[in-house]
């Protein structure tokens, strides 16, 4: 938690959110605003200027965050500032109306092919980036599930027991390559003595925050040349790859943790190349049927 006057300002704002927002939403607000405050070493929100917002936007972009994520951060900062000015009657110099939002591309969430995943992995600069990319593509885990992953959830056969949405348990599985990356990561983080696979670097005994996980994933995606795409796109890609490689829809639904099969079908995004291949198979069968003697 930030220190000084800003600590009280943030605490007052989060308290005002109680009763109107869920604990999970308030936790996300705290994470995003604390990241903003710590990055710019802010001691008092009344001292923040619009040029500081521009600086922070550049930091977010450099870390591979897409326009939607950048704008979400701006929304959180704007709500915080409005609270301080309207409710606490503090003299705010930051003009929220001049906080320029990034232009969002309203396109369908992309789905990466297996070769594109290999390209993303080759652009990873750290063991944690490589492990996260492989882990999600193997398991379809959600970001919240990745952040809270514990070593005791991983079995000796490399399967992982996950408690997902609604408190329902499911099993997911890792390939040998991902297990190898996990062993490397385990040696690196051995000094943390944490039950979590991805321990918090700041809070002893806690897990890494979801914002940090997203940044580790977005960075290699951008380095690989993909302007769009996110951690959620990896989950979508994993589901698509499983179906394209012949896994039945019910099994994929179970691994993904979807209660409704319609949700799994919505995630499915067959690549143009595989559609062409399937159409070619269809053409070959049709030709063969026509050539058979009567």
C-alpha positions as CSV (number, residue, x, y, z in Angstrom):
1,X,0.0,0.0,0.0
2,X,1.3,3.5,-0.8
3,X,2.5,5.7,2.0
4,X,1.9,9.3,3.1
5,X,-1.1,11.4,2.3
6,X,-1.9,9.3,-0.8
7,X,-2.4,6.3,1.5
8,X,-5.3,8.0,3.3
9,X,-6.7,9.3,0.0
10,X,-6.7,5.8,-1.5
11,X,-8.1,4.3,1.7
12,X,-11.0,6.8,1.8
13,X,-11.9,6.1,-1.9
14,X,-11.9,2.3,-1.5
15,X,-14.1,2.6,1.6
16,X,-16.5,4.7,-0.3
17,X,-16.8,1.8,-2.9
18,X,-17.9,-0.7,-0.3
19,X,-21.5,-1.6,-0.5
20,X,-21.7,-0.6,-4.2
21,X,-19.0,-2.9,-5.6
22,X,-18.0,-6.5,-5.0
23,X,-14.8,-7.2,-3.0
24,X,-13.2,-8.6,-6.2
25,X,-13.9,-5.3,-8.0
26,X,-12.5,-3.3,-5.1
27,X,-9.4,-5.4,-5.0
28,X,-8.8,-4.8,-8.7
29,X,-9.2,-1.0,-8.2
30,X,-6.7,-1.2,-5.4
31,X,-4.2,-3.1,-7.6
32,X,-4.5,-0.7,-10.5
33,X,-4.4,2.5,-8.5
34,X,-1.5,1.3,-6.3
35,X,0.4,0.4,-9.5
36,X,-0.2,3.9,-10.8
37,X,0.8,5.6,-7.5
38,X,4.0,3.5,-7.1
39,X,5.1,3.8,-10.7
40,X,5.1,7.6,-10.5
41,X,6.0,7.8,-6.8
42,X,2.9,9.9,-6.0
43,X,2.6,11.2,-2.5
44,X,-0.5,13.4,-2.9
45,X,-3.1,13.2,-5.7
46,X,-3.6,17.0,-5.6
47,X,0.0,17.3,-7.0
48,X,-0.7,15.1,-10.0
49,X,-0.7,16.9,-13.4
50,X,-2.0,15.8,-16.8
51,X,1.6,15.3,-18.0
52,X,1.9,12.6,-15.3
53,X,-1.0,10.8,-16.9
54,X,0.7,10.9,-20.3
55,X,3.8,9.5,-18.8
56,X,1.9,6.6,-17.2
57,X,0.1,5.9,-20.4
58,X,3.4,5.5,-22.1
59,X,4.6,3.1,-19.4
60,X,1.5,1.0,-19.9
61,X,2.0,0.9,-23.7
62,X,5.7,0.0,-23.4
63,X,4.6,-3.0,-21.3
64,X,2.4,-4.3,-24.1
65,X,-1.0,-3.2,-22.8
66,X,-3.7,-2.9,-25.4
67,X,-5.8,0.3,-25.7
68,X,-8.7,-1.3,-23.8
69,X,-6.4,-1.9,-20.8
70,X,-4.9,1.5,-20.9
71,X,-8.3,3.1,-21.0
72,X,-9.5,1.0,-18.1
73,X,-6.6,2.3,-16.1
74,X,-7.6,5.9,-17.0
75,X,-11.1,5.2,-16.0
76,X,-10.0,4.0,-12.5
77,X,-7.7,7.1,-12.1
78,X,-10.6,9.4,-13.2
79,X,-13.0,7.9,-10.8
80,X,-10.5,8.3,-8.0
81,X,-9.8,11.9,-8.8
82,X,-13.5,12.8,-9.1
83,X,-14.1,11.3,-5.7
84,X,-11.3,13.3,-4.1
85,X,-12.6,16.5,-5.7
86,X,-16.4,16.0,-5.3
87,X,-16.7,14.1,-2.1
88,X,-13.5,15.1,-0.2
89,X,-13.4,18.6,-1.6
90,X,-9.7,18.5,-2.3
91,X,-8.1,20.9,-4.7
92,X,-7.4,18.8,-7.7
93,X,-5.3,20.2,-10.5
94,X,-5.6,17.2,-12.8
95,X,-8.2,17.8,-15.5
96,X,-9.9,14.5,-16.2
97,X,-11.6,15.9,-19.3
98,X,-8.1,16.3,-20.9
99,X,-7.1,12.7,-20.2
100,X,-7.0,11.4,-23.8
101,X,-8.1,7.8,-24.3
102,X,-6.4,5.5,-26.7
103,X,-8.4,4.4,-29.7
104,X,-9.7,0.9,-29.3
105,X,-10.1,-1.5,-32.2
106,X,-13.4,-3.2,-31.8
107,X,-12.4,-6.4,-33.4
108,X,-13.0,-10.0,-32.5
109,X,-10.6,-11.4,-30.0
110,X,-7.8,-13.0,-32.1
111,X,-6.9,-16.7,-31.8
112,X,-3.2,-17.8,-32.2
113,X,-2.2,-20.8,-34.1
114,X,0.3,-23.3,-32.7
115,X,3.1,-21.8,-34.9
116,X,2.2,-18.3,-33.7
117,X,2.4,-19.5,-30.1
118,X,5.9,-20.8,-30.9
119,X,6.8,-17.4,-32.2
120,X,5.5,-15.7,-29.0
121,X,7.5,-18.1,-26.9
122,X,10.7,-17.4,-28.9
123,X,10.1,-13.7,-28.0
124,X,10.0,-14.3,-24.3
125,X,12.8,-12.7,-22.4
126,X,12.4,-14.3,-19.0
127,X,11.5,-17.7,-17.6
128,X,8.3,-16.4,-16.1
129,X,7.1,-15.1,-19.5
130,X,7.8,-18.5,-21.1
131,X,6.2,-20.5,-18.4
132,X,3.0,-18.4,-18.4
133,X,2.5,-18.6,-22.2
134,X,3.0,-22.4,-22.2
135,X,0.9,-22.9,-19.1
136,X,-2.2,-21.1,-20.4
137,X,-1.9,-22.7,-23.9
138,X,-1.7,-26.1,-22.3
139,X,-4.4,-25.7,-19.6
140,X,-6.8,-22.9,-20.8
141,X,-6.5,-21.4,-17.3
142,X,-8.0,-18.0,-16.5
143,X,-5.7,-15.2,-15.3
144,X,-7.2,-15.3,-11.8
145,X,-6.6,-19.1,-11.7
146,X,-3.0,-18.7,-12.8
147,X,-2.2,-16.0,-10.2
148,X,-3.6,-18.1,-7.4
149,X,-2.0,-21.4,-8.6
150,X,-0.4,-23.4,-5.7
151,X,2.1,-26.1,-5.8
152,X,-0.1,-28.4,-3.8
153,X,-2.7,-28.2,-6.7
154,X,-0.2,-29.9,-9.0
155,X,0.0,-33.7,-9.0
156,X,2.9,-36.0,-9.8
157,X,1.4,-36.9,-13.2
158,X,1.5,-33.2,-14.1
159,X,-2.2,-32.6,-13.8
160,X,-3.6,-29.6,-12.0
161,X,-6.7,-29.4,-9.8
162,X,-8.4,-26.1,-10.2
163,X,-11.3,-24.6,-8.3
164,X,-12.9,-22.4,-10.9
165,X,-16.0,-20.3,-11.2
166,X,-18.8,-21.3,-8.8
167,X,-16.3,-23.2,-6.7
168,X,-16.4,-26.2,-9.1
169,X,-13.3,-28.4,-9.3
170,X,-11.8,-29.4,-12.6
171,X,-8.6,-31.0,-13.9
172,X,-6.2,-29.6,-16.5
173,X,-2.9,-31.0,-17.8
174,X,0.6,-29.8,-18.7
175,X,2.9,-31.0,-21.5
176,X,6.5,-32.0,-20.8
177,X,7.8,-28.7,-22.1
178,X,5.7,-26.8,-19.6
179,X,6.8,-29.0,-16.8
180,X,10.4,-28.3,-17.7
181,X,9.7,-24.6,-17.6
182,X,8.0,-25.0,-14.3
183,X,11.1,-26.8,-12.8
184,X,13.3,-23.9,-13.9
185,X,10.9,-21.4,-12.4
186,X,10.7,-23.4,-9.1
187,X,14.5,-23.2,-8.8
188,X,14.5,-19.4,-9.4
189,X,11.8,-18.8,-6.8
190,X,13.0,-21.3,-4.2
191,X,14.0,-18.5,-1.8
192,X,10.4,-17.2,-1.6
193,X,9.2,-20.2,0.4
194,X,5.7,-19.6,-0.9
195,X,2.8,-22.1,-1.5
196,X,2.1,-20.1,-4.7
197,X,3.7,-20.9,-8.0
198,X,3.8,-17.2,-8.7
199,X,4.6,-15.5,-5.4
200,X,4.2,-11.8,-4.8
201,X,7.5,-10.0,-4.9
202,X,6.3,-7.4,-2.5
203,X,3.9,-9.1,0.0
204,X,5.3,-12.2,1.8
205,X,3.0,-15.2,1.6
206,X,0.7,-13.7,-1.1
207,X,0.4,-14.5,-4.8
208,X,1.3,-12.2,-7.7
209,X,-1.5,-9.8,-8.7
210,X,-3.4,-10.4,-12.0
211,X,-2.2,-7.1,-13.4
212,X,1.4,-8.3,-13.3
213,X,0.5,-11.6,-14.9
214,X,-1.2,-9.8,-17.8
215,X,1.9,-7.6,-18.3
216,X,4.2,-10.7,-18.4
217,X,2.0,-12.2,-21.1
218,X,1.3,-9.1,-23.2
219,X,5.0,-8.2,-23.5
220,X,6.1,-11.2,-25.6
221,X,2.9,-11.1,-27.7
222,X,3.8,-7.5,-28.7
223,X,7.4,-8.4,-29.3
224,X,6.3,-11.2,-31.7
225,X,4.6,-8.5,-33.8
226,X,0.9,-9.0,-32.7
227,X,-0.7,-5.6,-32.1
228,X,-3.9,-7.3,-30.8
229,X,-4.1,-10.3,-28.5
230,X,-3.9,-10.8,-24.7
231,X,-3.9,-13.4,-22.0
232,X,-7.5,-14.1,-22.8
233,X,-6.6,-14.7,-26.4
234,X,-4.2,-17.5,-25.2
235,X,-7.1,-19.2,-23.4
236,X,-9.3,-18.9,-26.5
237,X,-6.4,-20.2,-28.7
238,X,-5.9,-23.2,-26.4
239,X,-9.6,-24.1,-26.7
240,X,-9.5,-23.7,-30.5
241,X,-6.4,-25.8,-30.8
242,X,-7.9,-28.7,-28.7
243,X,-11.0,-28.8,-30.9
244,X,-9.1,-28.5,-34.2
245,X,-6.9,-31.4,-33.1
246,X,-9.8,-33.7,-32.6
247,X,-10.8,-33.4,-28.9
248,X,-14.5,-33.8,-28.4
249,X,-16.5,-30.7,-27.4
250,X,-17.5,-32.1,-24.0
251,X,-13.9,-32.8,-22.9
252,X,-12.8,-29.3,-24.0
253,X,-15.8,-27.8,-22.1
254,X,-14.7,-29.7,-19.0
255,X,-11.1,-28.6,-19.2
256,X,-12.0,-25.0,-19.9
257,X,-14.4,-24.9,-16.9
258,X,-17.5,-23.8,-18.9
259,X,-20.8,-24.7,-17.4
260,X,-22.6,-24.2,-20.7
261,X,-21.4,-25.8,-23.9
262,X,-22.5,-22.8,-25.9
263,X,-19.8,-20.8,-24.2
264,X,-17.2,-23.2,-25.4
265,X,-18.5,-23.0,-29.0
266,X,-18.3,-19.2,-28.8
267,X,-14.6,-19.4,-27.8
268,X,-13.9,-21.7,-30.7
269,X,-12.3,-19.8,-33.6
270,X,-11.1,-22.0,-36.4
271,X,-8.2,-20.5,-38.3
272,X,-8.5,-19.7,-42.0
273,X,-5.7,-22.2,-42.8
274,X,-7.6,-25.1,-41.0
275,X,-10.9,-24.1,-42.7
276,X,-9.2,-24.4,-46.1
277,X,-7.7,-27.8,-45.1
278,X,-11.1,-29.1,-44.0
279,X,-12.7,-27.8,-47.2
280,X,-10.0,-29.5,-49.2
281,X,-10.7,-32.8,-47.4
282,X,-14.4,-32.3,-48.2
283,X,-13.6,-31.7,-51.9
284,X,-11.5,-34.9,-52.0
285,X,-14.3,-37.0,-50.5
286,X,-16.8,-35.6,-52.9
287,X,-14.5,-36.3,-55.9
288,X,-13.9,-39.9,-54.7
289,X,-17.6,-40.5,-54.2
290,X,-18.4,-39.3,-57.8
291,X,-15.6,-41.5,-59.2
292,X,-17.0,-44.7,-57.6
293,X,-18.6,-47.0,-60.2
294,X,-22.4,-47.3,-60.0
